Amino acid sequence: MVVATQRRYRVDDLAGFPDDGRLREIVDGQMVEWDLTTLRHGAIANLLATIITAFVRQRRLGTVITTDALIRILGSAYHARGGDIAFFAHGRLPEDLDAAAADVAPDFVIEVLSPTDRADQVQAKVHDWLRAGVRLLWYVDPASGITAMHRPDGGRMVGPEEALGGDPVLPGFSLRLRDLLDELATEQEAH
C-alpha cells in the first residue's frame, strides 16, 4: 500500500484519476493506492466469486460484485473501501450502480490477502467493514489457507481443512479453502 499524498481527498475526487489499473481507496481523506496483486490472489478471488455467485444466483439471494467496487464507510465523503468480492442481499443493491462509491454496505465481503498487506492495514479494513454494517467478512490468506472470519459479534480463524460457513448471510453455504487451493495446484502442475 502506498499513500499518494497528504492532500485531503473526497470520494468524488476518484473520478478525476486516470483509469490506469491502480486500486485506490480513500481512507480518512487520504488517497491510498494498493500494490498490484499476484496471479494467485486473482485466481483465488475468481474461484471464490464463481462459487459464491453460483450459490447466490441459484437461490436468488442477491448480487455479487467484484473488482474492488468502492463503498462509502458510514456514508462518508472522505472514506471509501473496496472489497475483492461483495455480496448484497436481495433488495439491498445500491440504486446508483455508476456512482464512484456506493452508500449501501454489502452484507458479505471477502478480502484476499496480498503478499504486501501489512497487519495494521488489514485490521483497519476489518474495522471499517464491520462498522459500515457488513454482517460477514472473510479475510483469506491464499498462502497459508487460513481465513479470518469476522462478524459484528466476533471473529475466529478457520483453517484450510475446515468449512467456511456463510451463515447468517448465505444460509447453507459452505466451502473448504483447501479444495480451492488444491484445484489451483492441480492446474499449476498441469503446465
SVG drawing of the C-alpha trace seen along z (x, -y; Angstrom):
<svg xmlns="http://www.w3.org/2000/svg" viewBox="-36 -19 41 51">
<polyline fill="none" stroke="black" stroke-width="0.4" points="0.0,0.0 1.2,-3.5 -0.3,-6.7 -0.1,-9.1 -0.2,-12.5 -1.2,-14.4 -4.0,-16.4 -7.4,-15.7 -9.4,-13.9 -13.1,-13.3 -14.6,-10.1 -15.9,-12.1 -12.3,-13.1 -11.7,-9.5 -13.5,-10.2 -10.6,-12.6 -7.9,-9.9 -6.8,-8.0 -8.1,-4.5 -4.6,-3.1 -5.4,0.2 -4.3,-1.0 -6.6,-0.1 -7.4,-3.2 -9.3,-3.8 -10.0,-6.9 -9.2,-6.5 -9.9,-9.4 -9.4,-11.8 -6.1,-10.2 -5.7,-8.6 -4.5,-5.1 -3.1,-3.1 -2.8,0.6 0.1,2.6 -0.7,4.8 -1.9,8.3 -0.5,11.6 -1.9,14.3 -2.6,16.5 -4.6,13.6 -6.6,13.2 -7.2,17.0 -8.4,17.5 -10.6,14.4 -12.1,15.6 -12.7,19.1 -14.5,17.8 -16.5,15.3 -17.6,18.0 -18.7,20.4 -20.5,17.8 -22.2,16.3 -23.5,19.8 -24.9,20.3 -26.5,16.8 -28.0,17.0 -29.4,20.5 -31.3,19.3 -32.0,15.7 -30.4,14.3 -29.0,11.1 -26.0,9.8 -22.3,10.5 -19.9,7.7 -16.1,8.0 -13.2,5.7 -12.9,3.7 -16.0,1.6 -16.0,-1.2 -18.3,-1.5 -18.6,-4.7 -17.9,-3.8 -20.9,-5.2 -21.8,-7.4 -18.6,-9.4 -17.4,-11.8 -13.8,-11.1 -13.7,-7.3 -14.4,-4.5 -13.2,-1.0 -13.3,1.7 -13.5,5.4 -12.3,8.2 -15.8,9.7 -19.0,8.2 -22.5,9.6 -25.6,7.5 -28.7,9.4 -31.9,9.2 -33.4,5.7 -30.2,4.1 -28.2,3.4 -27.4,-0.4 -29.7,-2.3 -26.9,-4.1 -24.6,-1.4 -22.5,-4.1 -21.6,-6.1 -17.9,-6.5 -18.8,-4.8 -22.0,-3.2 -23.7,-4.4 -25.0,-0.9 -22.7,1.5 -22.6,5.1 -23.9,7.9 -20.8,10.0 -17.2,9.0 -14.3,11.2 -10.8,9.8 -7.9,11.9 -4.7,11.1 -1.8,9.9 1.8,10.6 2.5,6.9 -0.5,6.4 0.6,5.3 -1.3,6.5 -2.2,2.9 -3.7,2.3 -5.7,5.5 -7.1,4.7 -8.1,1.2 -10.0,2.6 -11.7,5.2 -12.7,2.4 -14.0,0.3 -16.1,3.1 -17.7,4.1 -18.5,0.5 -20.0,-0.1 -22.5,2.7 -21.0,5.7 -22.5,8.8 -19.9,11.3 -16.3,10.7 -13.7,13.3 -10.0,12.3 -8.5,15.2 -4.7,15.9 -4.1,17.9 -0.5,18.7 -1.5,20.4 -5.1,21.3 -6.2,19.7 -9.2,17.4 -10.0,14.8 -13.9,14.9 -15.4,11.8 -18.9,11.0 -20.1,8.0 -20.2,10.2 -16.7,11.5 -14.3,13.4 -12.3,16.6 -9.6,18.2 -10.6,21.1 -8.0,23.5 -7.9,24.7 -9.4,28.1 -12.3,26.6 -15.6,25.5 -16.1,21.7 -19.8,21.0 -22.0,18.3 -24.5,18.1 -26.4,15.9 -25.9,14.0 -25.8,17.1 -27.7,19.8 -26.4,23.2 -23.3,22.0 -20.1,23.8 -16.7,24.5 -13.3,25.6 -10.5,23.4 -8.3,26.5 -10.5,27.5 -9.7,24.3 -6.0,24.4 -5.9,28.0 -7.7,27.1 -5.2,24.2 -2.3,26.5 -3.6,29.2 -4.0,26.6 -0.5,25.3 1.0,28.8 -0.6,29.4 1.8,26.9"/>
</svg>
